[in-house]
């Protein structure tokens, strides 16, 4: 059995009413279902983005080869 934890959040009356309306429109039974779904969805999107960014980064050695010439071009001019 999974361990259950609580999360307490405080909303203004207007926020709660708006979120409950959104939950109803989205077919969620409760505001809690909407919150859990939304947080998990955003977390999954962020994880995918981070994994994609890590894959697209150059290996350390290759990156150094590209950066070194750039660094030299950006050095201040000597008088």
C-alpha positions as CSV (number, residue, x, y, z in Angstrom):
1,X,0.0,0.0,0.0
2,X,1.3,3.5,-0.9
3,X,2.0,5.9,1.8
4,X,-0.4,8.9,1.7
5,X,0.7,12.5,2.6
6,X,-1.3,15.6,2.9
7,X,-0.7,19.0,1.2
8,X,-2.3,22.1,2.7
9,X,-2.8,25.2,0.5
10,X,-4.6,28.4,1.2
11,X,-6.6,30.0,-1.5
12,X,-8.7,33.1,-1.6
13,X,-12.4,32.5,-1.9
14,X,-12.2,33.8,-5.6
15,X,-9.3,31.4,-6.4
16,X,-11.1,28.4,-4.9
17,X,-14.3,29.2,-6.8
18,X,-12.4,29.7,-10.1
19,X,-10.4,26.5,-9.6
20,X,-13.6,24.5,-8.7
21,X,-15.2,25.8,-11.8
22,X,-12.2,24.8,-13.9
23,X,-12.3,21.3,-12.2
24,X,-16.0,20.9,-13.1
25,X,-15.4,22.0,-16.7
26,X,-12.5,19.5,-17.0
27,X,-14.6,16.6,-15.7
28,X,-12.8,16.3,-12.4
29,X,-14.8,15.1,-9.4
30,X,-12.9,17.3,-6.9
31,X,-10.5,20.2,-6.8
32,X,-7.9,17.9,-5.4
33,X,-8.1,15.7,-8.6
34,X,-7.5,18.8,-10.7
35,X,-4.5,20.0,-8.6
36,X,-2.9,16.5,-8.6
37,X,-3.4,16.1,-12.4
38,X,-2.1,19.6,-13.2
39,X,1.0,19.3,-11.0
40,X,1.9,15.9,-12.4
41,X,1.3,17.1,-16.0
42,X,3.5,20.1,-15.5
43,X,6.2,18.1,-13.7
44,X,6.2,15.5,-16.6
45,X,6.6,18.3,-19.2
46,X,9.5,19.8,-17.2
47,X,11.2,16.4,-16.9
48,X,10.9,15.8,-20.6
49,X,12.3,19.3,-21.4
50,X,15.3,18.8,-19.1
51,X,16.0,15.3,-20.6
52,X,15.9,16.8,-24.1
53,X,18.2,19.7,-23.1
54,X,20.7,17.3,-21.5
55,X,20.7,15.1,-24.7
56,X,21.3,18.2,-26.9
57,X,24.2,19.5,-24.9
58,X,27.6,18.9,-26.4
59,X,30.0,16.5,-24.7
60,X,32.4,18.3,-22.4
61,X,35.5,17.8,-24.7
62,X,33.6,19.0,-27.8
63,X,32.2,21.9,-26.0
64,X,35.7,23.0,-24.9
65,X,36.9,22.9,-28.5
66,X,34.1,25.2,-29.6
67,X,34.4,27.6,-26.6
68,X,38.1,28.1,-26.6
69,X,38.3,29.8,-30.0
70,X,35.2,31.9,-29.0
71,X,36.9,32.9,-25.8
72,X,40.0,34.0,-27.7
73,X,38.0,36.1,-30.1
74,X,36.2,37.8,-27.2
75,X,39.5,38.7,-25.4
76,X,40.0,42.4,-24.9
77,X,42.3,44.1,-27.4
78,X,45.7,45.0,-26.2
79,X,47.0,48.5,-26.8
